[in-house]
Amino acid sequence: MPAQYPLPVFHFSVEWGSMRIGFSEVSGLTQENQAIEYREGNFPEYSTIKMPGMRKFSNLTLKRGITKSDNEFFRWLSTIKLNQVERRNIIISLLNENHEPVMTWVAHNAFPVKVEGPQLKASGNEVAIESIELAHEGLALENA
């Protein structure tokens, strides 16, 4: 039986609505359950009990190199009008050596909350990177 090695983080894909866009970095695949502390007045112990409370999801941050005439991030951000916004499901897949999804995270009903352009520096020798921060309503994990 061959050895089982952990998967590298550098081979992944992101489905962005109906299209697949190349990103150089994805972060914020985090969820947590907040604890609720409670104590009744006649509880014999002088401490609280803890119960699971609301689930909380971190915002996603996606980064990519800027290409000419591509302002998709800013176009999506500009769809926000009062409490109306175009929402998308974002599908992030960790891929194996055959380019097949092994783990997939789905961020439901995502919308942009921040778009950041590149840091411009006259002496720089890097690719121009832009990032988008997305709020969402839930993160599901699917293992293949």
N, CA, C and O atoms as a GROMACS GRO file, in nm:
protein
  576
    1MET      N    1   0.084  -0.118   0.000
    1MET     CA    2   0.000   0.000   0.000
    1MET      C    3   0.089   0.125   0.000
    1MET      O    4   0.176   0.137   0.085
    2PRO      N    5   0.067   0.217  -0.094
    2PRO     CA    6   0.152   0.338  -0.100
    2PRO      C    7   0.128   0.428   0.022
    2PRO      O    8   0.021   0.427   0.083
    3ALA      N    9   0.230   0.505   0.054
    3ALA     CA   10   0.220   0.597   0.168
    3ALA      C   11   0.120   0.708   0.139
    3ALA      O   12   0.107   0.752   0.025
    4GLN      N   13   0.051   0.753   0.242
    4GLN     CA   14  -0.044   0.863   0.231
    4GLN      C   15   0.027   0.992   0.273
    4GLN      O   16   0.067   1.006   0.388
    5TYR      N   17   0.043   1.084   0.180
    5TYR     CA   18   0.106   1.212   0.209
    5TYR      C   19   0.001   1.322   0.215
    5TYR      O   20  -0.100   1.314   0.145
    6PRO      N   21   0.023   1.424   0.296
    6PRO     CA   22  -0.070   1.538   0.297
    6PRO      C   23  -0.068   1.608   0.161
    6PRO      O   24   0.033   1.606   0.090
    7LEU      N   25  -0.179   1.668   0.126
    7LEU     CA   26  -0.190   1.737  -0.002
    7LEU      C   27  -0.121   1.872   0.003
    7LEU      O   28  -0.128   1.942   0.104
    8PRO      N   29  -0.054   1.912  -0.104
    8PRO     CA   30   0.006   2.046  -0.107
    8PRO      C   31  -0.102   2.152  -0.127
    8PRO      O   32  -0.206   2.125  -0.187
    9VAL      N   33  -0.078   2.270  -0.076
    9VAL     CA   34  -0.178   2.378  -0.082
    9VAL      C   35  -0.172   2.458  -0.212
    9VAL      O   36  -0.259   2.542  -0.236
   10PHE      N   37  -0.073   2.434  -0.296
   10PHE     CA   38  -0.055   2.520  -0.414
   10PHE      C   39  -0.135   2.477  -0.536
   10PHE      O   40  -0.130   2.546  -0.638
   11HIS      N   41  -0.208   2.366  -0.531
   11HIS     CA   42  -0.282   2.317  -0.647
   11HIS      C   43  -0.432   2.322  -0.617
   11HIS      O   44  -0.486   2.231  -0.555
   12PHE      N   45  -0.497   2.430  -0.660
   12PHE     CA   46  -0.638   2.450  -0.629
   12PHE      C   47  -0.707   2.524  -0.742
   12PHE      O   48  -0.642   2.584  -0.828
   13SER      N   49  -0.840   2.521  -0.740
   13SER     CA   50  -0.917   2.596  -0.839
   13SER      C   51  -1.030   2.669  -0.767
   13SER      O   52  -1.072   2.629  -0.659
   14VAL      N   53  -1.078   2.777  -0.830
   14VAL     CA   54  -1.188   2.856  -0.775
   14VAL      C   55  -1.291   2.875  -0.886
   14VAL      O   56  -1.261   2.927  -0.993
   15GLU      N   57  -1.414   2.831  -0.857
   15GLU     CA   58  -1.525   2.856  -0.950
   15GLU      C   59  -1.600   2.977  -0.897
   15GLU      O   60  -1.643   2.980  -0.781
   16TRP      N   61  -1.616   3.074  -0.983
   16TRP     CA   62  -1.661   3.207  -0.949
   16TRP      C   63  -1.791   3.231  -1.022
   16TRP      O   64  -1.792   3.282  -1.134
   17GLY      N   65  -1.903   3.196  -0.959
   17GLY     CA   66  -2.029   3.203  -1.034
   17GLY      C   67  -2.028   3.093  -1.138
   17GLY      O   68  -2.022   2.975  -1.103
   18SER      N   69  -2.035   3.129  -1.264
   18SER     CA   70  -2.036   3.028  -1.370
   18SER      C   71  -1.902   3.012  -1.439
   18SER      O   72  -1.890   2.934  -1.534
   19MET      N   73  -1.800   3.084  -1.392
   19MET     CA   74  -1.670   3.073  -1.458
   19MET      C   75  -1.561   3.036  -1.359
   19MET      O   76  -1.576   3.055  -1.238
   20ARG      N   77  -1.452   2.985  -1.412
   20ARG     CA   78  -1.338   2.947  -1.330
   20ARG      C   79  -1.229   3.051  -1.351
   20ARG      O   80  -1.186   3.076  -1.464
   21ILE      N   81  -1.184   3.113  -1.241
   21ILE     CA   82  -1.083   3.217  -1.248
   21ILE      C   83  -0.960   3.170  -1.170
   21ILE      O   84  -0.973   3.107  -1.066
   22GLY      N   85  -0.842   3.201  -1.221
   22GLY     CA   86  -0.719   3.165  -1.153
   22GLY      C   87  -0.686   3.264  -1.042
   22GLY      O   88  -0.680   3.385  -1.066
   23PHE      N   89  -0.664   3.214  -0.923
   23PHE     CA   90  -0.623   3.296  -0.810
   23PHE      C   91  -0.490   3.247  -0.759
   23PHE      O   92  -0.459   3.128  -0.770
   24SER      N   93  -0.411   3.336  -0.702
   24SER     CA   94  -0.282   3.297  -0.647
   24SER      C   95  -0.290   3.264  -0.499
   24SER      O   96  -0.201   3.200  -0.444
   25GLU      N   97  -0.398   3.308  -0.435
   25GLU     CA   98  -0.411   3.284  -0.291
   25GLU      C   99  -0.557   3.291  -0.250
   25GLU      O  100  -0.632   3.375  -0.299
   26VAL      N  101  -0.595   3.202  -0.160
   26VAL     CA  102  -0.728   3.202  -0.100
   26VAL      C  103  -0.708   3.185   0.050
   26VAL      O  104  -0.637   3.094   0.094
   27SER      N  105  -0.770   3.272   0.129
   27SER     CA  106  -0.762   3.257   0.274
   27SER      C  107  -0.898   3.286   0.336
   27SER      O  108  -0.984   3.346   0.272
   28GLY      N  109  -0.915   3.244   0.459
   28GLY     CA  110  -1.039   3.269   0.531
   28GLY      C  111  -1.136   3.152   0.531
   28GLY      O  112  -1.254   3.170   0.557
   29LEU      N  113  -1.087   3.032   0.502
   29LEU     CA  114  -1.173   2.914   0.505
   29LEU      C  115  -1.192   2.870   0.651
   29LEU      O  116  -1.151   2.762   0.691
   30THR      N  117  -1.255   2.957   0.728
   30THR     CA  118  -1.264   2.939   0.873
   30THR      C  119  -1.409   2.947   0.918
   30THR      O  120  -1.485   3.033   0.873
   31GLN      N  121  -1.446   2.858   1.008
   31GLN     CA  122  -1.575   2.867   1.075
   31GLN      C  123  -1.556   2.833   1.221
   31GLN      O  124  -1.467   2.755   1.256
   32GLU      N  125  -1.638   2.890   1.305
   32GLU     CA  126  -1.630   2.862   1.448
   32GLU      C  127  -1.769   2.867   1.509
   32GLU      O  128  -1.858   2.934   1.457
   33ASN      N  129  -1.785   2.797   1.617
   33ASN     CA  130  -1.908   2.805   1.694
   33ASN      C  131  -1.879   2.887   1.818
   33ASN      O  132  -1.785   2.858   1.892
   34GLN      N  133  -1.959   2.989   1.842
   34GLN     CA  134  -1.942   3.072   1.959
   34GLN      C  135  -2.005   3.001   2.078
   34GLN      O  136  -2.109   2.938   2.064
   35ALA      N  137  -1.942   3.012   2.194
   35ALA     CA  138  -1.994   2.949   2.315
   35ALA      C  139  -2.087   3.046   2.388
   35ALA      O  140  -2.060   3.166   2.395
   36ILE      N  141  -2.195   2.992   2.443
   36ILE     CA  142  -2.288   3.070   2.526
   36ILE      C  143  -2.264   3.026   2.670
   36ILE      O  144  -2.267   2.907   2.702
   37GLU      N  145  -2.241   3.123   2.756
   37GLU     CA  146  -2.225   3.092   2.899
   37GLU      C  147  -2.358   3.120   2.969
   37GLU      O  148  -2.423   3.222   2.944
   38TYR      N  149  -2.396   3.028   3.058
   38TYR     CA  150  -2.526   3.041   3.125
   38TYR      C  151  -2.514   2.987   3.267
   38TYR      O  152  -2.443   2.890   3.292
   39ARG      N  153  -2.583   3.051   3.358
   39ARG     CA  154  -2.588   3.004   3.496
   39ARG      C  155  -2.722   3.043   3.556
   39ARG      O  156  -2.763   3.159   3.550
   40GLU      N  157  -2.792   2.944   3.613
   40GLU     CA  158  -2.914   2.972   3.687
   40GLU      C  159  -2.876   3.022   3.826
   40GLU      O  160  -2.772   2.986   3.879
   41GLY      N  161  -2.963   3.104   3.883
   41GLY     CA  162  -2.933   3.163   4.014
   41GLY      C  163  -2.917   3.062   4.125
   41GLY      O  164  -2.842   3.088   4.220
   42ASN      N  165  -2.985   2.947   4.119
   42ASN     CA  166  -2.974   2.848   4.227
   42ASN      C  167  -2.881   2.732   4.193
   42ASN      O  168  -2.883   2.629   4.261
   43PHE      N  169  -2.798   2.749   4.089
   43PHE     CA  170  -2.703   2.644   4.050
   43PHE      C  171  -2.602   2.627   4.162
   43PHE      O  172  -2.544   2.725   4.208
   44PRO      N  173  -2.578   2.501   4.208
   44PRO     CA  174  -2.491   2.482   4.325
   44PRO      C  175  -2.344   2.519   4.300
   44PRO      O  176  -2.272   2.551   4.395
   45GLU      N  177  -2.300   2.516   4.178
   45GLU     CA  178  -2.162   2.555   4.145
   45GLU      C  179  -2.155   2.705   4.122
   45GLU      O  180  -2.251   2.764   4.073
   46TYR      N  181  -2.047   2.765   4.156
   46TYR     CA  182  -2.030   2.909   4.135
   46TYR      C  183  -1.958   2.935   4.002
   46TYR      O  184  -1.861   3.011   3.995
   47SER      N  185  -2.007   2.872   3.901
   47SER     CA  186  -1.951   2.890   3.767
   47SER      C  187  -2.062   2.871   3.665
   47SER      O  188  -2.172   2.826   3.697
   48THR      N  189  -2.032   2.906   3.543
   48THR     CA  190  -2.131   2.894   3.435
   48THR      C  191  -2.114   2.761   3.363
   48THR      O  192  -2.009   2.697   3.370
   49ILE      N  193  -2.220   2.722   3.294
   49ILE     CA  194  -2.207   2.611   3.200
   49ILE      C  195  -2.191   2.672   3.061
   49ILE      O  196  -2.228   2.787   3.039
   50LYS      N  197  -2.136   2.595   2.970
   50LYS     CA  198  -2.117   2.645   2.834
   50LYS      C  199  -2.195   2.558   2.737
   50LYS      O  200  -2.194   2.435   2.745
   51MET      N  201  -2.262   2.626   2.644
   51MET     CA  202  -2.341   2.558   2.541
   51MET      C  203  -2.298   2.611   2.405
   51MET      O  204  -2.250   2.724   2.393
   52PRO      N  205  -2.315   2.527   2.301
   52PRO     CA  206  -2.282   2.579   2.168
   52PRO      C  207  -2.383   2.685   2.126
   52PRO      O  208  -2.503   2.671   2.149
   53GLY      N  209  -2.332   2.790   2.065
   53GLY     CA  210  -2.417   2.900   2.021
   53GLY      C  211  -2.417   2.914   1.871
   53GLY      O  212  -2.416   2.815   1.797
   54MET      N  213  -2.418   3.039   1.826
   54MET     CA  214  -2.425   3.070   1.682
   54MET      C  215  -2.295   3.031   1.613
   54MET      O  216  -2.186   3.039   1.670
   55ARG      N  217  -2.310   2.988   1.488
   55ARG     CA  218  -2.193   2.960   1.405
   55ARG      C  219  -2.151   3.089   1.337
   55ARG      O  220  -2.235   3.168   1.296
   56LYS      N  221  -2.022   3.109   1.324
   56LYS     CA  222  -1.967   3.231   1.266
   56LYS      C  223  -1.867   3.192   1.157
   56LYS      O  224  -1.788   3.099   1.173
   57PHE      N  225  -1.871   3.266   1.045
   57PHE     CA  226  -1.783   3.238   0.933
   57PHE      C  227  -1.695   3.359   0.906
   57PHE      O  228  -1.743   3.473   0.906
   58SER      N  229  -1.567   3.337   0.882
   58SER     CA  230  -1.476   3.445   0.845
   58SER      C  231  -1.500   3.486   0.701
   58SER      O  232  -1.550   3.407   0.621
   59ASN      N  233  -1.465   3.609   0.669
   59ASN     CA  234  -1.468   3.652   0.529
   59ASN      C  235  -1.359   3.581   0.451
   59ASN      O  236  -1.253   3.551   0.506
   60LEU      N  237  -1.385   3.555   0.324
   60LEU     CA  238  -1.284   3.498   0.235
   60LEU      C  239  -1.205   3.610   0.171
   60LEU      O  240  -1.260   3.716   0.141
   61THR      N  241  -1.076   3.588   0.150
   61THR     CA  242  -0.994   3.681   0.074
   61THR      C  243  -0.931   3.605  -0.041
   61THR      O  244  -0.865   3.503  -0.021
   62LEU      N  245  -0.953   3.654  -0.162
   62LEU     CA  246  -0.897   3.592  -0.282
   62LEU      C  247  -0.805   3.692  -0.349
   62LEU      O  248  -0.840   3.809  -0.364
   63LYS      N  249  -0.686   3.646  -0.390
   63LYS     CA  250  -0.588   3.733  -0.455
   63LYS      C  251  -0.551   3.676  -0.591
   63LYS      O  252  -0.545   3.555  -0.611
   64ARG      N  253  -0.526   3.769  -0.684
   64ARG     CA  254  -0.486   3.727  -0.819
   64ARG      C  255  -0.406   3.837  -0.886
   64ARG      O  256  -0.410   3.953  -0.846
   65GLY      N  257  -0.332   3.797  -0.988
   65GLY     CA  258  -0.257   3.894  -1.068
   65GLY      C  259  -0.351   3.972  -1.157
   65GLY      O  260  -0.447   3.918  -1.212
   66ILE      N  261  -0.322   4.101  -1.171
   66ILE     CA  262  -0.405   4.189  -1.254
   66ILE      C  263  -0.369   4.169  -1.401
   66ILE      O  264  -0.252   4.162  -1.438
   67THR      N  265  -0.473   4.159  -1.484
   67THR     CA  266  -0.452   4.154  -1.628
   67THR      C  267  -0.523   4.274  -1.692
   67THR      O  268  -0.618   4.328  -1.635
   68LYS      N  269  -0.478   4.312  -1.807
   68LYS     CA  270  -0.531   4.429  -1.876
   68LYS      C  271  -0.680   4.415  -1.903
   68LYS      O  272  -0.728   4.310  -1.945
   69SER      N  273  -0.754   4.523  -1.878
   69SER     CA  274  -0.898   4.535  -1.906
   69SER      C  275  -0.986   4.438  -1.828
   69SER      O  276  -1.098   4.409  -1.870
   70ASP      N  277  -0.938   4.387  -1.714
   70ASP     CA  278  -1.020   4.298  -1.633
   70ASP      C  279  -1.052   4.368  -1.501
   70ASP      O  280  -0.969   4.372  -1.411
   71ASN      N  281  -1.172   4.422  -1.490
   71ASN     CA  282  -1.214   4.487  -1.366
   71ASN      C  283  -1.335   4.415  -1.307
   71ASN      O  284  -1.428   4.479  -1.257
   72GLU      N  285  -1.335   4.283  -1.314
   72GLU     CA  286  -1.446   4.203  -1.263
   72GLU      C  287  -1.472   4.230  -1.116
   72GLU      O  288  -1.588   4.240  -1.075
   73PHE      N  289  -1.368   4.243  -1.033
   73PHE     CA  290  -1.386   4.269  -0.890
   73PHE      C  291  -1.462   4.399  -0.868
   73PHE      O  292  -1.558   4.403  -0.792
   74PHE      N  293  -1.420   4.506  -0.936
   74PHE     CA  294  -1.484   4.636  -0.919
   74PHE      C  295  -1.626   4.636  -0.975
   74PHE      O  296  -1.715   4.701  -0.919
   75ARG      N  297  -1.648   4.564  -1.086
   75ARG     CA  298  -1.784   4.554  -1.142
   75ARG      C  299  -1.877   4.487  -1.042
   75ARG      O  300  -1.990   4.532  -1.022
   76TRP      N  301  -1.830   4.380  -0.979
   76TRP     CA  302  -1.914   4.308  -0.883
   76TRP      C  303  -1.941   4.395  -0.760
   76TRP      O  304  -2.053   4.399  -0.710
   77LEU      N  305  -1.839   4.465  -0.712
   77LEU     CA  306  -1.855   4.554  -0.597
   77LEU      C  307  -1.956   4.664  -0.628
   77LEU      O  308  -2.031   4.706  -0.541
   78SER      N  309  -1.957   4.712  -0.752
   78SER     CA  310  -2.046   4.822  -0.789
   78SER      C  311  -2.193   4.777  -0.803
   78SER      O  312  -2.280   4.862  -0.822
   79THR      N  313  -2.221   4.647  -0.793
   79THR     CA  314  -2.360   4.601  -0.798
   79THR      C  315  -2.433   4.626  -0.666
   79THR      O  316  -2.554   4.607  -0.658
   80ILE      N  317  -2.360   4.667  -0.562
   80ILE     CA  318  -2.423   4.689  -0.430
   80ILE      C  319  -2.503   4.818  -0.434
   80ILE      O  320  -2.450   4.926  -0.462
   81LYS      N  321  -2.631   4.806  -0.406
   81LYS     CA  322  -2.722   4.921  -0.397
   81LYS      C  323  -2.807   4.900  -0.272
   81LYS      O  324  -2.888   4.808  -0.268
   82LEU      N  325  -2.789   4.983  -0.170
   82LEU     CA  326  -2.857   4.967  -0.041
   82LEU      C  327  -2.837   4.824   0.008
   82LEU      O  328  -2.723   4.783   0.030
   83ASN      N  329  -2.943   4.747   0.026
   83ASN     CA  330  -2.924   4.610   0.073
   83ASN      C  331  -2.935   4.508  -0.040
   83ASN      O  332  -2.956   4.389  -0.015
   84GLN      N  333  -2.922   4.553  -0.163
   84GLN     CA  334  -2.927   4.466  -0.281
   84GLN      C  335  -2.785   4.444  -0.333
   84GLN      O  336  -2.707   4.538  -0.344
   85VAL      N  337  -2.753   4.318  -0.364
   85VAL     CA  338  -2.622   4.286  -0.420
   85VAL      C  339  -2.633   4.155  -0.497
   85VAL      O  340  -2.714   4.069  -0.463
   86GLU      N  341  -2.551   4.142  -0.598
   86GLU     CA  342  -2.544   4.015  -0.670
   86GLU      C  343  -2.467   3.916  -0.582
   86GLU      O  344  -2.352   3.943  -0.545
   87ARG      N  345  -2.528   3.805  -0.549
   87ARG     CA  346  -2.465   3.702  -0.466
   87ARG      C  347  -2.423   3.584  -0.553
   87ARG      O  348  -2.491   3.550  -0.650
   88ARG      N  349  -2.311   3.523  -0.517
   88ARG     CA  350  -2.261   3.408  -0.593
   88ARG      C  351  -2.216   3.300  -0.495
   88ARG      O  352  -2.169   3.330  -0.385
   89ASN      N  353  -2.229   3.176  -0.536
   89ASN     CA  354  -2.166   3.067  -0.462
   89ASN      C  355  -2.023   3.054  -0.515
   89ASN      O  356  -2.001   3.050  -0.636
   90ILE      N  357  -1.927   3.048  -0.424
   90ILE     CA  358  -1.787   3.036  -0.461
   90ILE      C  359  -1.743   2.894  -0.425
   90ILE      O  360  -1.759   2.852  -0.310
   91ILE      N  361  -1.687   2.822  -0.521
   91ILE     CA  362  -1.645   2.683  -0.499
   91ILE      C  363  -1.494   2.677  -0.508
   91ILE      O  364  -1.435   2.707  -0.612
   92ILE      N  365  -1.430   2.637  -0.399
   92ILE     CA  366  -1.285   2.629  -0.390
   92ILE      C  367  -1.248   2.482  -0.376
   92ILE      O  368  -1.292   2.416  -0.282
   93SER      N  369  -1.168   2.431  -0.467
   93SER     CA  370  -1.132   2.289  -0.466
   93SER      C  371  -0.982   2.271  -0.454
   93SER      O  372  -0.905   2.332  -0.527
   94LEU      N  373  -0.942   2.187  -0.361
   94LEU     CA  374  -0.803   2.143  -0.350
   94LEU      C  375  -0.789   2.024  -0.443
   94LEU      O  376  -0.867   1.929  -0.435
   95LEU      N  377  -0.689   2.028  -0.532
   95LEU     CA  378  -0.678   1.929  -0.639
   95LEU      C  379  -0.564   1.831  -0.613
   95LEU      O  380  -0.465   1.864  -0.548
   96ASN      N  381  -0.580   1.708  -0.667
   96ASN     CA  382  -0.472   1.610  -0.660
   96ASN      C  383  -0.383   1.622  -0.784
   96ASN      O  384  -0.399   1.713  -0.864
   97GLU      N  385  -0.291   1.528  -0.799
   97GLU     CA  386  -0.196   1.536  -0.910
   97GLU      C  387  -0.262   1.515  -1.046
   97GLU      O  388  -0.204   1.549  -1.149
   98ASN      N  389  -0.385   1.459  -1.047
   98ASN     CA  390  -0.459   1.443  -1.173
   98ASN      C  391  -0.557   1.558  -1.197
   98ASN      O  392  -0.644   1.548  -1.284
   99HIS      N  393  -0.542   1.667  -1.122
   99HIS     CA  394  -0.626   1.787  -1.133
   99HIS      C  395  -0.772   1.759  -1.096
   99HIS      O  396  -0.863   1.825  -1.146
  100GLU      N  397  -0.795   1.660  -1.010
  100GLU     CA  398  -0.930   1.625  -0.964
  100GLU      C  399  -0.951   1.680  -0.823
  100GLU      O  400  -0.858   1.678  -0.742
  101PRO      N  401  -1.071   1.729  -0.793
  101PRO     CA  402  -1.098   1.781  -0.658
  101PRO      C  403  -1.090   1.670  -0.553
  101PRO      O  404  -1.146   1.562  -0.571
  102VAL      N  405  -1.020   1.698  -0.445
  102VAL     CA  406  -1.009   1.605  -0.333
  102VAL      C  407  -1.087   1.660  -0.213
  102VAL      O  408  -1.153   1.585  -0.141
  103MET      N  409  -1.080   1.789  -0.194
  103MET     CA  410  -1.160   1.859  -0.094
  103MET      C  411  -1.220   1.982  -0.160
  103MET      O  412  -1.153   2.049  -0.239
  104THR      N  413  -1.345   2.011  -0.128
  104THR     CA  414  -1.413   2.125  -0.188
  104THR      C  415  -1.486   2.203  -0.081
  104THR      O  416  -1.563   2.148  -0.002
  105TRP      N  417  -1.462   2.335  -0.078
  105TRP     CA  418  -1.533   2.425   0.010
  105TRP      C  419  -1.630   2.506  -0.075
  105TRP      O  420  -1.593   2.555  -0.182
  106VAL      N  421  -1.753   2.520  -0.028
  106VAL     CA  422  -1.853   2.601  -0.098
  106VAL      C  423  -1.896   2.713  -0.005
  106VAL      O  424  -1.951   2.688   0.102
  107ALA      N  425  -1.870   2.837  -0.046
  107ALA     CA  426  -1.915   2.955   0.028
  107ALA      C  427  -2.047   2.999  -0.034
  107ALA      O  428  -2.053   3.035  -0.151
  108HIS      N  429  -2.153   2.995   0.046
  108HIS     CA  430  -2.288   3.021  -0.004
  108HIS      C  431  -2.322   3.170   0.000
  108HIS      O  432  -2.293   3.239   0.098
  109ASN      N  433  -2.385   3.218  -0.106
  109ASN     CA  434  -2.438   3.354  -0.115
  109ASN      C  435  -2.332   3.461  -0.085
  109ASN      O  436  -2.357   3.554  -0.009
  110ALA      N  437  -2.216   3.447  -0.144
  110ALA     CA  438  -2.106   3.541  -0.121
  110ALA      C  439  -2.129   3.672  -0.194
  110ALA      O  440  -2.191   3.676  -0.300
  111PHE      N  441  -2.078   3.780  -0.134
  111PHE     CA  442  -2.082   3.911  -0.198
  111PHE      C  443  -1.959   3.990  -0.153
  111PHE      O  444  -1.908   3.966  -0.044
  112PRO      N  445  -1.913   4.083  -0.236
  112PRO     CA  446  -1.791   4.157  -0.204
  112PRO      C  447  -1.814   4.263  -0.097
  112PRO      O  448  -1.915   4.333  -0.097
  113VAL      N  449  -1.718   4.275  -0.007
  113VAL     CA  450  -1.721   4.382   0.093
  113VAL      C  451  -1.599   4.473   0.081
  113VAL      O  452  -1.597   4.582   0.137
  114LYS      N  453  -1.498   4.427   0.008
  114LYS     CA  454  -1.376   4.509  -0.006
  114LYS      C  455  -1.300   4.463  -0.130
  114LYS      O  456  -1.284   4.343  -0.154
  115VAL      N  457  -1.253   4.558  -0.208
  115VAL     CA  458  -1.164   4.532  -0.320
  115VAL      C  459  -1.039   4.616  -0.299
  115VAL      O  460  -1.048   4.735  -0.273
  116GLU      N  461  -0.924   4.553  -0.310
  116GLU     CA  462  -0.798   4.625  -0.288
  116GLU      C  463  -0.709   4.610  -0.411
  116GLU      O  464  -0.683   4.500  -0.457
  117GLY      N  465  -0.663   4.723  -0.462
  117GLY     CA  466  -0.573   4.724  -0.577
  117GLY      C  467  -0.431   4.692  -0.534
  117GLY      O  468  -0.405   4.669  -0.416
  118PRO      N  469  -0.338   4.689  -0.630
  118PRO     CA  470  -0.200   4.652  -0.599
  118PRO      C  471  -0.126   4.764  -0.525
  118PRO      O  472  -0.165   4.881  -0.530
  119GLN      N  473  -0.020   4.726  -0.459
  119GLN     CA  474   0.071   4.824  -0.400
  119GLN      C  475   0.173   4.858  -0.509
  119GLN      O  476   0.248   4.772  -0.554
  120LEU      N  477   0.173   4.984  -0.549
  120LEU     CA  478   0.262   5.027  -0.656
  120LEU      C  479   0.392   5.078  -0.597
  120LEU      O  480   0.392   5.157  -0.502
  121LYS      N  481   0.504   5.031  -0.653
  121LYS     CA  482   0.635   5.069  -0.601
  121LYS      C  483   0.733   5.077  -0.717
  121LYS      O  484   0.752   4.980  -0.790
  122ALA      N  485   0.795   5.193  -0.734
  122ALA     CA  486   0.884   5.216  -0.848
  122ALA      C  487   1.001   5.119  -0.852
  122ALA      O  488   1.050   5.087  -0.960
  123SER      N  489   1.047   5.073  -0.738
  123SER     CA  490   1.162   4.981  -0.735
  123SER      C  491   1.117   4.835  -0.722
  123SER      O  492   1.200   4.748  -0.699
  124GLY      N  493   0.988   4.808  -0.735
  124GLY     CA  494   0.935   4.673  -0.716
  124GLY      C  495   0.966   4.581  -0.833
  124GLY      O  496   0.989   4.625  -0.945
  125ASN      N  497   0.966   4.453  -0.804
  125ASN     CA  498   0.992   4.350  -0.904
  125ASN      C  499   0.892   4.236  -0.886
  125ASN      O  500   0.929   4.119  -0.896
  126GLU      N  501   0.766   4.271  -0.860
  126GLU     CA  502   0.663   4.172  -0.837
  126GLU      C  503   0.549   4.190  -0.937
  126GLU      O  504   0.542   4.290  -1.008
  127VAL      N  505   0.463   4.094  -0.941
  127VAL     CA  506   0.341   4.101  -1.022
  127VAL      C  507   0.241   4.188  -0.948
  127VAL      O  508   0.235   4.186  -0.825
  128ALA      N  509   0.162   4.267  -1.022
  128ALA     CA  510   0.057   4.348  -0.961
  128ALA      C  511  -0.056   4.256  -0.916
  128ALA      O  512  -0.114   4.184  -0.998
  129ILE      N  513  -0.085   4.258  -0.787
  129ILE     CA  514  -0.185   4.170  -0.727
  129ILE      C  515  -0.302   4.252  -0.677
  129ILE      O  516  -0.283   4.355  -0.612
  130GLU      N  517  -0.424   4.207  -0.707
  130GLU     CA  518  -0.543   4.268  -0.649
  130GLU      C  519  -0.613   4.164  -0.563
  130GLU      O  520  -0.597   4.043  -0.585
  131SER      N  521  -0.689   4.210  -0.466
  131SER     CA  522  -0.759   4.116  -0.379
  131SER      C  523  -0.903   4.160  -0.361
  131SER      O  524  -0.938   4.278  -0.374
  132ILE      N  525  -0.986   4.062  -0.331
  132ILE     CA  526  -1.126   4.087  -0.302
  132ILE      C  527  -1.160   4.013  -0.173
  132ILE      O  528  -1.121   3.898  -0.154
  133GLU      N  529  -1.234   4.081  -0.086
  133GLU     CA  530  -1.280   4.020   0.038
  133GLU      C  531  -1.430   3.995   0.024
  133GLU      O  532  -1.505   4.084  -0.015
  134LEU      N  533  -1.472   3.873   0.055
  134LEU     CA  534  -1.610   3.831   0.036
  134LEU      C  535  -1.673   3.791   0.169
  134LEU      O  536  -1.615   3.713   0.245
  135ALA      N  537  -1.790   3.844   0.197
  135ALA     CA  538  -1.872   3.794   0.307
  135ALA      C  539  -1.961   3.684   0.249
  135ALA      O  540  -1.993   3.686   0.130
  136HIS      N  541  -1.999   3.590   0.332
  136HIS     CA  542  -2.086   3.481   0.284
  136HIS      C  543  -2.173   3.432   0.398
  136HIS      O  544  -2.155   3.471   0.513
  137GLU      N  545  -2.266   3.345   0.365
  137GLU     CA  546  -2.364   3.299   0.463
  137GLU      C  547  -2.344   3.155   0.506
  137GLU      O  548  -2.434   3.095   0.565
  138GLY      N  549  -2.231   3.099   0.478
  138GLY     CA  550  -2.206   2.962   0.522
  138GLY      C  551  -2.100   2.895   0.438
  138GLY      O  552  -2.084   2.925   0.319
  139LEU      N  553  -2.028   2.805   0.501
  139LEU     CA  554  -1.918   2.734   0.435
  139LEU      C  555  -1.941   2.585   0.452
  139LEU      O  556  -1.948   2.536   0.565
  140ALA      N  557  -1.954   2.514   0.342
  140ALA     CA  558  -1.971   2.368   0.346
  140ALA      C  559  -1.844   2.302   0.295
  140ALA      O  560  -1.782   2.352   0.201
  141LEU      N  561  -1.805   2.191   0.357
  141LEU     CA  562  -1.688   2.117   0.316
  141LEU      C  563  -1.731   1.982   0.263
  141LEU      O  564  -1.807   1.910   0.327
  142GLU      N  565  -1.681   1.949   0.144
  142GLU     CA  566  -1.710   1.820   0.084
  142GLU      C  567  -1.580   1.749   0.056
  142GLU      O  568  -1.492   1.805  -0.010
  143ASN      N  569  -1.564   1.627   0.105
  143ASN     CA  570  -1.446   1.546   0.077
  143ASN      C  571  -1.479   1.447  -0.032
  143ASN      O  572  -1.586   1.386  -0.031
  144ALA      N  573  -1.388   1.430  -0.125
  144ALA     CA  574  -1.411   1.333  -0.234
  144ALA      C  575  -1.381   1.193  -0.187
  144ALA      O  576  -1.395   1.097  -0.263
   0.00000   0.00000   0.00000
